Amino acid sequence: MRFIVAMLVAVMAGLGSAQADDRLSVVATFSILGDFARNVGGDRVAVTTLVGPDSDSHVYTPSPADAKTIAAARLVIVNGLGLEGWLPRLVKSSGGKAATVIATKGIVPRRIADGHSHDPSEADPHAWQSVSNAKIYVTNIRDALIAADPAGADTYRANAAAYLAKLDTLDAEVRAAVAQIPPERRRVISTHDAFGYFAAAYGIDFIAPQGASTDSEPSARDIAAIISQIRREKIPAVFLENISDPRLIRRIAAETGAAIGGTLYSDSLSGEKGPVPTYIDMVRHNIKALTRALAS
């Protein structure tokens, strides 16, 4: 009897593995894209992210294991707009033949003209910071999943529609929260220039000592100018970022007396047990931190 039970357990486990293997293998370059893909793909997809939680896509160094992951994928989701400069070489070295979807296709890029970029026409890659743009990410991912797995088209469309409705609600929440902040207080300092799309969409100005990439280093002149600006304009709060070294912002806060408003999540989600395991959690966390620091 025990032998028969053991055989049945083994068979069921094998069936479970087979079902798991039948899922569409999807690779997303970083955690926010991975969350979009899981929401749209549901149980039909197995999503792997290359750049993990609380990690920085700007300065990521791929590993040999990443090449194997790309080689085994049927679909690779990338942000584009210059974020993943390390990706083309990784894809080439993998020898994989997965379809690639650029999730920002159709988004009008914000141009970097902040003095940190060597090329003033360079695109800002942080388009997900606008919820309206996030909806474009989702529709691009939906269409790519349908192309890669036509049998799941109805599932992908239904999942995407449900998630897009949640994003509409989220966008309304952000606008209502910003409306509580007096217009003259809608200015903050963040570590790097990751919130330009958020600023354009919702009307909070972000000033950053670093450029759009954390790979850039602010000069002493840049830092001195920001310290002077905070004092002159009485900017009420500075914010840390989950992917950045906090020492620079702490120094600016100490020299100006501006309050540290907390930590904003810019380019990465937290782990599952952290405060922002999903994109929606991330946006809600950020707007709560901003409102708490600026509304009074």
C-alpha positions in Angstrom: 0.0 0.0 0.0 2.8 2.4 0.9 4.5 1.6 -2.4 1.3 2.5 -4.3 0.8 5.7 -2.4 4.5 6.6 -3.1 4.0 5.9 -6.8 0.9 8.1 -7.0 2.7 11.0 -5.2 5.6 10.6 -7.7 3.2 10.6 -10.7 1.3 13.7 -9.4 4.6 15.5 -8.8 5.6 14.7 -12.3 2.4 16.0 -13.7 2.9 19.2 -11.7 6.4 19.6 -13.1 5.1 19.0 -16.6 2.4 21.6 -16.2 5.0 24.1 -14.8 7.2 23.4 -17.8 4.4 24.1 -20.2 4.2 27.7 -19.0 5.6 30.4 -21.2 9.2 31.2 -20.1 9.5 35.0 -19.8 12.5 37.0 -18.7 12.1 40.6 -17.6 15.2 42.8 -17.1 14.1 44.2 -13.7 11.5 43.8 -11.0 9.0 46.4 -12.1 8.7 44.8 -15.6 8.5 41.4 -13.9 5.5 42.5 -11.8 3.7 43.8 -15.0 4.4 40.5 -16.7 3.1 38.4 -13.8 -0.1 40.5 -13.6 -0.8 40.1 -17.3 0.5 36.5 -17.7 -1.0 35.0 -14.6 -0.6 31.2 -14.3 0.3 30.8 -18.0 3.8 32.4 -17.6 6.9 31.7 -15.6 8.6 35.0 -15.1 12.3 35.5 -14.1 13.9 38.9 -13.5 17.6 39.5 -14.1 18.0 42.5 -11.8 16.6 41.6 -8.5 14.7 43.5 -5.7 16.4 46.6 -4.4 19.0 46.5 -7.1 20.1 49.0 -9.7 19.6 48.4 -13.4 21.8 51.3 -14.4 25.0 49.6 -13.1 24.1 46.0 -13.2 26.7 43.5 -14.3 25.2 40.3 -15.8 26.4 36.9 -14.7 27.0 33.7 -16.8 23.8 32.4 -15.2 21.9 35.3 -16.8 23.0 34.2 -20.3 21.6 30.7 -19.6 18.3 32.3 -18.4 18.1 34.4 -21.6 18.9 31.3 -23.7 16.0 29.3 -22.2 13.4 32.1 -22.6 10.7 32.4 -25.2 10.1 36.1 -24.5 12.4 38.8 -23.1 10.8 42.1 -21.8 13.1 45.1 -21.7 12.5 48.7 -20.8 14.5 50.3 -23.5 15.3 54.1 -23.6 18.9 53.3 -22.8 18.3 51.8 -19.3 19.8 48.3 -20.0 23.1 49.2 -21.7 24.5 45.8 -20.7 21.7 43.8 -22.4 22.7 43.6 -26.1 26.0 41.9 -25.2 24.2 39.5 -22.9 21.6 38.5 -25.5 24.3 38.0 -28.1 26.4 35.8 -25.7 23.4 33.8 -24.8 22.7 32.6 -28.3 19.0 32.6 -27.5 16.3 33.2 -30.0 13.6 34.6 -27.7 11.3 37.3 -29.0 12.1 40.7 -27.4 9.5 43.3 -26.5 10.5 46.9 -25.7 7.9 47.8 -23.0 8.2 51.6 -23.6 7.2 51.4 -27.3 4.8 54.2 -28.0 5.8 56.3 -25.0 7.0 59.8 -25.7 10.4 60.0 -24.0 11.3 62.8 -21.6 14.6 64.3 -22.7 17.4 64.8 -20.2 18.6 68.4 -20.2 19.7 68.7 -16.6 23.4 69.3 -17.0 24.3 65.7 -15.9 24.0 64.1 -19.4 26.7 64.4 -22.0 24.0 64.2 -24.6 21.1 66.6 -24.0 18.9 64.6 -26.4 19.4 61.4 -24.3 16.1 59.8 -23.2 15.1 59.5 -19.6 14.4 55.7 -19.1 12.2 56.0 -16.0 8.9 56.2 -17.9 7.1 53.8 -15.4 7.0 56.6 -12.9 3.9 57.9 -14.7 0.9 55.6 -14.2 -0.4 56.5 -17.6 2.9 55.3 -19.1 2.6 52.1 -17.0 -0.6 51.4 -18.8 1.4 51.5 -22.1 3.9 49.1 -20.7 1.1 46.7 -19.8 -0.6 46.8 -23.2 2.8 46.2 -24.9 3.5 43.2 -22.6 -0.1 41.9 -23.3 0.4 42.0 -27.0 3.8 40.4 -26.8 2.4 37.5 -24.7 -0.4 37.0 -27.2 2.1 36.9 -30.0 4.3 34.4 -28.1 1.3 32.3 -26.9 -1.8 32.7 -29.0 -3.7 30.0 -27.2 -3.6 32.2 -24.1 -4.9 35.3 -25.8 -8.2 35.5 -24.0 -6.5 35.0 -20.6 -3.9 37.7 -21.4 -6.6 40.2 -22.5 -8.8 39.6 -19.4 -5.8 39.8 -17.0 -4.6 43.0 -18.7 -8.0 44.6 -18.6 -8.4 43.9 -14.9 -4.9 45.3 -14.1 -5.4 48.4 -16.3 -8.6 49.1 -14.2 -6.5 48.9 -11.1 -4.0 51.4 -12.6 -6.8 53.8 -13.4 -7.8 53.7 -9.8 -4.1 54.2 -8.8 -3.7 57.2 -11.0 -6.8 58.8 -9.4 -5.4 58.1 -5.9 -2.1 59.9 -6.8 -3.9 62.9 -8.2 -6.1 63.2 -5.1 -3.1 62.9 -2.8 -1.1 65.6 -4.7 -4.1 67.9 -4.4 -3.7 67.9 -0.6 -0.2 69.4 -0.9 0.0 73.2 -1.1 1.4 74.2 -4.5 4.3 76.1 -3.0 5.4 73.0 -1.1 5.5 70.7 -4.1 9.3 70.6 -4.4 11.6 67.9 -3.1 15.2 66.6 -3.4 15.8 63.0 -4.5 19.1 61.2 -5.0 19.0 60.7 -8.8 16.8 62.1 -11.6 14.3 59.2 -11.6 11.0 61.1 -11.1 10.8 63.3 -14.1 7.8 61.5 -15.6 6.1 61.6 -12.2 6.8 65.3 -12.0 5.4 66.0 -15.4 2.3 63.9 -14.7 1.4 65.0 -11.2 3.0 68.4 -10.6 5.7 67.7 -7.9 9.1 69.0 -8.8 12.1 66.8 -8.1 15.6 68.1 -7.9 18.5 65.6 -8.0 22.2 65.9 -7.5 22.8 62.9 -9.7 21.6 62.7 -13.3 19.1 60.1 -14.7 21.6 57.4 -14.2 23.1 56.4 -10.8 26.3 55.8 -12.7 26.9 59.6 -12.8 28.7 61.4 -10.0 27.5 64.8 -8.9 30.3 67.4 -8.7 31.0 69.5 -5.7 29.6 72.4 -7.6 26.3 70.6 -8.3 26.0 69.7 -4.6 26.7 73.3 -3.5 24.2 74.7 -6.0 21.5 72.4 -4.6 22.3 73.3 -1.0 22.0 76.9 -1.9 18.7 76.3 -3.8 17.2 74.4 -0.8 18.1 77.3 1.5 16.9 80.0 -0.9 13.6 78.4 -1.9 13.0 76.7 1.5 12.5 73.3 -0.1 10.9 71.4 2.7 12.1 67.8 2.3 14.8 65.5 0.9 14.3 61.8 0.2 16.5 58.8 0.2 16.1 56.1 -2.5 16.1 52.4 -2.0 18.8 51.8 -4.7 21.2 54.6 -3.8 23.9 55.3 -1.2 22.1 57.5 1.5 25.2 59.4 2.5 24.9 62.2 0.0 21.2 63.0 0.9 22.0 62.8 4.6 24.8 65.3 4.1 22.5 67.7 2.2 19.9 67.4 4.9 22.4 68.1 7.6 23.8 71.2 5.9 20.4 72.7 5.1 18.1 71.6 7.9 15.7 70.1 5.4 13.8 67.1 6.8 14.5 63.6 5.5 11.0 62.6 4.3 11.8 58.9 4.0 12.8 56.5 1.3 11.3 56.6 -2.2 11.4 53.5 -4.5 12.5 54.6 -7.9 14.0 51.9 -10.1 13.2 48.7 -8.2 10.7 47.0 -6.0 11.5 45.4 -2.7 11.4 41.7 -2.0 8.1 40.0 -1.4 8.3 40.6 2.4 9.4 44.3 1.9 7.1 47.3 1.8 6.7 47.5 -2.0 6.6 44.0 -3.5 4.5 45.3 -6.5 4.3 48.3 -8.7 1.0 49.4 -7.2 2.5 49.1 -3.7 5.5 51.2 -4.9 3.4 54.1 -6.2 1.2 54.1 -3.1 4.3 54.0 -0.8 5.9 56.9 -2.6 2.8 59.2 -2.7 2.2 58.5 1.0 5.8 59.5 1.8 5.5 62.6 -0.3 2.2 63.6 1.2 3.3 63.0 4.7 6.4 65.2 4.2 4.9 68.0 2.2 1.2 68.4 3.0 1.7 70.2 6.3 
